[in-house]
Amino acid sequence: MSERPTSTPPPVPAWLHDAIAWQVYPLGFCGAPLSREDLAATSYGDADGENIVHRLGRLTGWLDHLVSLGANVLILNPIFDSVSHGYDTLDHRRIDPRLGDEADFAQLVEEAHRRGIRVVLDGVFNHVSDRHPAVRRAVTEGPASPDGQRIRWAGDFPYGFEGNSDLVELNLADPAVQDAIVDVMGLWLDRGADGWRLDAMYAAGPEAWAPILERVKADHPEAWILGEVLHGDDAAFAATSGADSITQYELWKAIWSSLHDTNLFELAHALRRGEEFRAPTGPAGHVQIPQTFLGNHDTTRIASQLPDGRDLAVAVALLALLPGVPTVYAGDEFGALAVKEDRAGGDDAVRPVFPASPEALLDAAVAGDRARLEAAAGDPAREAHGAAVLSLLKPDAAPRILEVHRRLLGLRRREPWLADAAVTVDEGSLANEYAEIALTGTDGDGQERRLLLVLNLSDEDRGAPGEVLEAVRGANMIDGVGGAGDGTVPAHGVAVVR
């Protein structure tokens, strides 16, 4: 167990300034059953290999695809022993047997690191399953007991996270709970993980996390700490907690909403707020690097948010070129569809099973064969349990949507200074359907750099205000017709201008 340090936390990891991430929900992606049927047995997982199915290796077949996107970080949603969806943890020290075991994890990390990919884990420490041993001890001993102090209570009942009685919140102020979290985070960092996404970090608050992260960072200063925060002052939250990055939900909402409603004033407002979120905060001048995204395992897919699929091109450009750590949620790069619903199982559609390889996905998509796409997913047991299979906006457009991701993320890779660029919207040219966004910064040689990201949601091409380095016409991406004309900002499209 690490000692509690008193020094100022180190700055964000240097590698974060060059990070582009691909996020995966492994239980769904790898075709695991939706729930742990073995938990009804007398025992589970006690004998060597009992109830373990080695599915995690399925991700290895996608690592080259990740690199082809220009990404270099793999963010894994829950992989630890749990009851069902992964956020109802039973044991943070054990891989979920539906995915495999520690050897499978070690192999995945080895293959990722061999390709220059860092691996980030989902830390579900705010709450655990009501079946977790710590919760059972607390309930048995009562709220006033030492074991009872490990969890939060609502009167005489364990406190359920956001009203879910099966998800019991831990008491992060309790020293024993802090020790346990520090030890678990350190354990998997020592086993090769490169960082943690802290689920529901907003629930306990930044002050509760500060002493935990201080200790983790003291032993692993290059570990990326990404906090899930839904709203509020991101900069202050990061500075107080010690997190390196905060999930930029305000920008996420502004992107899909402004494109859906043809109201780029909303986007401009969020970009101005985003600059405030990235400003140095606190006595040590802490600077957080936001995680930007178009969707994740908890949200409706971006392609399902946009009735006019052509505007997906603009969304991808914003993700690729705005500062922060751009994160592609697996499937979005092919135009995946899925709507999150507010009901039990309402997340399942956005957490589907994937084919064994990107080649299998593209072959089935281009053929327009839904049966082949389902067959490529492989695991019939997944379907038997009612899980979703990947659905696409326009299957024959999948290769073109993928190519747009590669082109724009490739531009981001060639212009790494964009990760820290300052963002300014030209208010004089701003309209509901048009915006010019200036990105300025300094490259590794100390040279000042500037690019203009120009968005056009109208039905007419516009003249570009400079030399066009890259342009995407949404209609060409979706339907394969009408590429971008020279010197123009295409209708329902985007241009990167110098």
KOLBA-554169 format. One record per residue (C-alpha): residue in one letter; x negated, y negated, z. Coordinates in steps of 0.2 Angstrom, whole numbers, plus 2048, in hexadecimal, padded with zeros to 3 digits. Each point is the difference from the previous one (the first is absolute). Layout:
  aa   xx   yy   zz
   a    X    Y    Z
...
! end
This chain:
  aa   xx   yy   zz
   m  800  800  800
   s  7F9  7EF  7FB
   e  7FD  7F2  80D
   r  80B  7F0  7FF
   p  7F5  7F3  7F7
   t  800  7EE  804
   s  7F8  7F9  7F1
   t  809  7F7  7F1
   p  807  80D  7F4
   p  7F6  801  7F0
   p  806  7F9  7EF
   v  80A  809  7F4
   p  7F7  80F  7F7
   a  7F5  7F9  7F2
   w  807  80E  7F4
   l  812  7F9  802
   h  7FC  7F1  7F5
   d  7FE  80D  7F1
   a  80F  80B  805
   i  80E  806  7F5
   a  80B  80D  808
   w  80C  80E  7FA
   q  80C  805  80D
   v  808  812  802
   y  80D  808  80B
   p  7F8  811  801
   l  80F  80A  807
   g  80B  7FB  7F1
   f  7F2  7FF  7F3
   c  7F9  811  804
   g  811  809  801
   a  802  804  812
   p  811  805  807
   l  809  7F1  808
   s  800  807  811
   r  7F7  80D  80B
   e  80A  80F  800
   d  7F3  809  80A
   l  803  7F6  80F
   a  80F  80A  804
   a  7F5  80F  802
   t  7F9  806  811
   s  7EF  7F9  7FB
   y  7F9  7F7  7F1
   g  7EE  7FD  7FB
   d  7F8  809  80F
   a  7F9  80F  7F6
   d  7F2  7FC  7F4
   g  808  7FB  7F0
   e  812  802  806
   n  80D  7F7  7F6
   i  7F2  7F6  7F7
   v  803  7FC  7ED
   h  7F1  7F8  7F7
   r  808  7F3  7F6
   l  7F5  7F1  804
   g  7F4  805  7F3
   r  80D  7FB  7F3
   l  7FA  7EE  802
   t  7EF  805  7FA
   g  807  802  7EE
   w  805  7ED  800
   l  7EF  7F9  807
   d  7F9  7FD  7EE
   h  811  7F7  7FC
   l  7FD  7F5  80F
   v  7EF  7FB  7F9
   s  807  7FD  7EE
   l  80C  7F3  807
   g  7F1  7F7  807
   a  804  804  812
   n  7F4  806  80D
   v  80B  802  810
   l  80C  80E  803
   i  80D  7FC  80E
   l  808  80F  806
   n  811  7FF  809
   p  802  80D  80F
   i  7F7  810  7FF
   f  800  805  812
   d  80B  80D  809
   s  812  7FA  800
   v  812  806  801
   s  806  7F9  7EF
   h  7FB  7F0  7F7
   g  7EF  7FE  808
   y  805  7F1  80B
   d  806  80C  80E
   t  7EF  806  805
   l  7FD  80F  80B
   d  7ED  801  800
   h  7F4  7F2  7F9
   r  7F1  80C  801
   r  808  80D  7F4
   i  804  7FF  7ED
   d  812  804  7FD
   p  800  813  7FB
   r  80C  7FC  7F2
   l  7F0  7F7  7F8
   g  7F2  80B  806
   d  7F3  7FF  80D
   e  7F0  7F6  805
   a  7F6  809  7F2
   d  80C  7FA  7F3
   f  7FE  7EE  807
   a  7ED  802  800
   q  801  806  7EE
   l  80B  7F2  7FA
   v  7F4  7F3  809
   e  7F1  808  7F8
   e  808  7FF  7EE
   a  805  7EE  803
   h  7F0  7FA  807
   r  7F7  809  7F1
   r  809  7F4  7F5
   g  7FD  7F1  80A
   i  812  800  807
   r  803  7FB  812
   v  80E  809  80A
   v  80C  7F7  80C
   l  80C  809  80B
   d  811  7FB  807
   g  7FF  7FE  813
   v  811  803  807
   f  7FC  7FB  812
   n  80F  7F4  805
   h  80C  80F  801
   v  7FF  813  800
   s  80D  80E  7FF
   d  80B  803  80F
   r  7F9  811  7FF
   h  7EE  7FA  803
   p  7F9  807  810
   a  7FD  7EF  807
   v  812  7FC  7FF
   r  806  810  807
   r  7F4  7FE  80F
   a  807  7EE  802
   v  812  806  800
   t  7FC  80E  80C
   e  7F7  7F5  80C
   g  80A  7F0  7FF
   p  7FD  7EE  7FC
   a  7F7  7FC  810
   s  7F3  80E  7FE
   p  7EF  7FE  7F8
   d  806  80A  7F2
   g  810  7F6  7FF
   q  7F5  7F0  7FE
   r  7FA  807  7EF
   i  810  7FC  7F7
   r  80C  7F2  7FF
   w  812  801  808
   a  811  7FA  7FE
   g  807  802  811
   d  7FE  812  804
   f  7FE  805  7EE
   p  7F1  800  7F5
   y  800  7F1  7F4
   g  803  805  7EE
   f  7F7  7F6  7F3
   e  80C  7F5  7F7
   g  80F  80A  807
   n  7F9  811  7FB
   s  801  80B  80F
   d  7F5  80D  7F8
   l  7F2  7F3  7FF
   v  7FA  7FC  811
   e  7F5  7F0  802
   l  7F0  802  809
   n  7FA  7F3  80D
   l  7F1  7F9  7F8
   a  7FC  7F6  810
   d  7FD  810  80A
   p  7ED  803  801
   a  802  813  7FD
   v  80A  7FC  7F0
   q  7F2  7F4  7FA
   d  7F3  80D  804
   a  809  80D  7F6
   i  803  7F5  7F1
   v  7ED  7FA  800
   d  7FB  812  801
   v  80B  806  7F1
   m  7FB  7F1  7F5
   g  7EE  804  804
   l  802  812  7FD
   w  806  7FF  7EE
   l  7F4  7F2  7FC
   d  7F2  80B  805
   r  808  80E  7F5
   g  7FE  7F4  7F1
   a  80F  7F5  800
   d  7FC  7EE  7FB
   g  80E  7F6  808
   w  811  800  808
   r  811  7FA  7FB
   l  809  7FC  810
   d  812  804  7FE
   a  80D  7F4  808
   m  7F2  7F6  808
   y  80C  7F2  801
   a  80B  809  80E
   a  7F3  800  80E
   g  7F9  7EF  7FA
   p  7EE  7FA  7FD
   e  7FC  7FE  813
   a  803  813  803
   w  7F5  805  7F2
   a  7F1  7F4  803
   p  7F7  80B  80E
   i  802  80F  7F5
   l  7F9  7F9  7F0
   e  7F2  7F8  809
   r  7FA  811  806
   v  803  808  7F0
   k  7F7  7F3  7F6
   a  7F1  800  80D
   d  7FC  812  7FA
   h  806  7FF  7EE
   p  7FE  7EE  7FA
   e  802  804  7EE
   a  811  809  802
   w  80E  7F7  7F8
   i  80F  7FC  80C
   l  810  7FC  7F6
   g  80F  7FB  80B
   e  812  802  7FA
   v  808  7EF  804
   l  811  7FC  7F8
   h  801  7ED  803
   g  7F9  7F2  80B
   d  7EF  7F8  800
   d  7F5  80D  7F8
   a  7F0  7F6  804
   a  803  7FE  812
   f  805  812  802
   a  7F0  806  7F8
   a  7F5  7F4  80A
   t  808  805  811
   s  801  813  7FC
   g  7EF  801  7F7
   a  808  808  7F1
   d  7F6  7FD  7EF
   s  810  800  7F5
   i  813  7FD  802
   t  80D  807  7F4
   q  806  7F1  7F5
   y  813  804  801
   e  804  7EE  7FD
   l  7F7  800  7EF
   w  807  811  7FC
   k  812  7FA  802
   a  7FC  7F0  7F6
   i  7F9  809  7F1
   w  80F  80C  7FD
   s  80D  7F3  805
   s  7F9  7F2  7F6
   l  7FF  80B  7F1
   h  811  808  803
   d  808  7EE  801
   t  7F5  7F7  7F4
   n  7FB  7F4  80E
   l  7ED  7FD  800
   f  802  7F2  80D
   e  803  80E  80C
   l  7EF  808  7FB
   a  7F7  7EF  801
   h  806  7FE  812
   a  7FA  811  805
   l  7EF  7FC  7F8
   r  7FE  7F0  80A
   r  805  809  810
   g  7F3  80E  7FB
   e  7F2  7F3  800
   e  805  7FC  812
   f  7FF  812  805
   r  7EE  802  7F9
   a  7FA  7F0  809
   p  7F3  803  80E
   t  809  802  811
   g  7FB  801  812
   p  7F0  7FA  809
   a  7F5  80C  7F6
   g  808  7FA  7EF
   h  807  811  7FC
   v  805  802  7EE
   q  80C  80E  7FB
   i  800  808  7EF
   p  812  804  7FC
   q  806  810  7F8
   t  80A  7FC  7F1
   f  80D  80C  7F8
   l  80F  802  7F5
   g  807  80E  80A
   n  7FC  80E  80C
   h  807  80F  809
   d  80D  7F5  809
   t  807  7F6  7F1
   t  80A  801  7F0
   r  7F4  802  7F1
   i  7FC  7F1  7F7
   a  806  807  7EF
   s  811  802  809
   q  800  7EE  806
   l  7FF  7F9  7EF
   p  80F  802  7F4
   d  7F6  7F9  7F2
   g  7F2  80D  7FF
   r  7F5  7F4  7F6
   d  7FD  7F5  80F
   l  7F6  80F  808
   a  7F1  7F9  7F6
   v  801  7F0  80A
   a  801  809  811
   v  7F1  80B  7FB
   a  7F6  7F1  7FC
   l  804  7F7  810
   l  7FA  810  80A
   a  7F0  802  7F6
   l  7FA  7EE  801
   l  806  7F8  810
   p  7F4  800  80E
   g  800  80E  80D
   v  7FF  813  7FF
   p  80C  804  7F2
   t  808  811  803
   v  809  80B  7F3
   y  80D  80B  808
   a  7FE  811  7F7
   g  80C  801  7F1
   d  802  7EE  7FD
   e  7F3  800  7F3
   f  80B  80B  7F6
   g  810  7F6  803
   a  807  80B  80D
   l  812  7FD  806
   a  808  802  811
   v  80C  7F7  80B
   k  7FD  800  813
   e  811  802  809
   d  805  7FC  812
   r  804  811  806
   a  7F9  810  806
   g  7F4  806  7F3
   g  802  7F0  7F7
   d  7ED  7FF  7FD
   d  7FF  811  7F7
   a  802  7F9  7EF
   v  7F1  7F4  801
   r  7F5  80F  807
   p  802  80D  7F2
   v  7F6  80F  7FB
   f  7F3  7FD  7F2
   p  7FA  80C  7F3
   a  7EF  808  803
   s  7F7  7F3  7F5
   p  802  7F0  7F7
   e  7FE  809  7F0
   a  80F  80B  804
   l  80A  7F1  804
   l  7FC  7F7  7F0
   d  803  80F  7F5
   a  811  803  807
   a  804  7EE  800
   v  7FB  7FD  7EE
   a  80A  80F  7FB
   g  80F  7F9  808
   d  804  810  808
   r  807  7FE  812
   a  7FF  813  802
   r  7EE  800  7FC
   l  7FD  7F2  80C
   e  808  809  80E
   a  7F7  810  7FC
   a  7F0  7F7  800
   a  803  7FB  812
   g  7FD  812  803
   d  807  805  812
   p  812  807  7FE
   a  801  800  813
   r  800  7ED  800
   e  80F  800  7F5
   a  809  80D  80B
   h  7FE  7F4  80E
   g  809  7F2  7F7
   a  7F0  7F5  7FD
   a  7FF  7F4  7F1
   v  7F6  802  7F0
   l  7F7  7F1  7F8
   s  80C  7F6  7F5
   l  7FA  7F4  7F3
   l  807  7F0  7F9
   k  7FC  805  7EE
   p  7F6  810  7FF
   d  7F9  7FD  7EF
   a  7FA  7EF  806
   a  7F6  808  80F
   p  7EF  800  7F6
   r  802  7ED  7FB
   i  805  7FB  812
   l  7F1  80A  806
   e  7F5  7F7  7F3
   v  806  7EF  806
   h  7FB  804  812
   r  7EF  806  7FA
   r  7FD  7F0  7F6
   l  805  7F4  80D
   l  7F8  809  80F
   g  7F0  802  7F5
   l  800  7ED  7FE
   r  801  7FF  813
   r  7F2  80C  801
   r  7F5  7F5  7F4
   e  804  7F0  80A
   p  7FE  805  812
   w  800  7EE  806
   l  813  801  7FE
   a  801  80A  810
   d  7FD  7F0  80A
   a  806  7F3  7F3
   a  80A  7F0  805
   v  811  800  7F8
   t  808  7F0  7FA
   v  811  7FE  7F6
   d  801  7F2  7F3
   e  810  7F8  807
   g  801  7F5  7F0
   s  803  80F  7F5
   l  809  80B  80C
   a  812  805  7FA
   n  80C  80E  804
   e  7F8  80A  7F2
   y  7EF  7F9  7FE
   a  7F1  7FE  80C
   e  7ED  7FD  7FF
   i  7F6  806  80E
   a  7EE  7FB  802
   l  7F4  80C  808
   t  7EF  7F8  805
   g  7F1  806  80A
   t  7EE  804  800
   d  7F8  810  7F8
   g  7F1  809  807
   d  7F3  7F5  7F8
   g  808  7F0  808
   q  808  7FB  7F0
   e  811  7F8  801
   r  80E  80A  7F7
   r  811  7FC  7FA
   l  80E  809  7F7
   l  812  7FC  7FD
   l  80E  80D  801
   v  80E  7FA  7F6
   l  811  808  802
   n  80F  7FF  7F3
   l  811  808  804
   s  808  7F7  7F2
   d  806  808  7EF
   e  7F4  7F5  7F6
   d  7ED  800  7FF
   r  7F6  7F1  807
   g  7F0  7F9  7FA
   a  7F2  804  80C
   p  7F7  7F2  809
   g  7EF  806  7FC
   e  7F6  80F  7F9
   v  80A  811  803
   l  7F5  80D  808
   e  80E  80D  802
   a  813  800  7FC
   v  80E  80C  802
   r  811  7FF  7F8
   g  80D  80A  80A
   a  80A  805  7F1
   n  7F0  808  7F9
   m  7FC  809  810
   i  812  807  802
   d  805  803  7EE
   g  7EF  800  7F6
   v  805  7F2  7F5
   g  7F9  7EE  7FD
   g  7EF  7FE  808
   a  7FB  7EF  807
   g  7FC  7F3  7F3
   d  7F0  7F6  800
   g  7FF  7F1  80B
   t  811  804  808
   v  808  804  810
   p  80C  80E  7FB
   a  813  7FF  803
   h  803  80B  810
   g  7ED  801  802
   v  7F0  7F9  807
   a  7F0  7F9  7FA
   v  7EF  7FE  809
   v  7F8  7F0  7FA
   r  7EF  7F8  801
! end
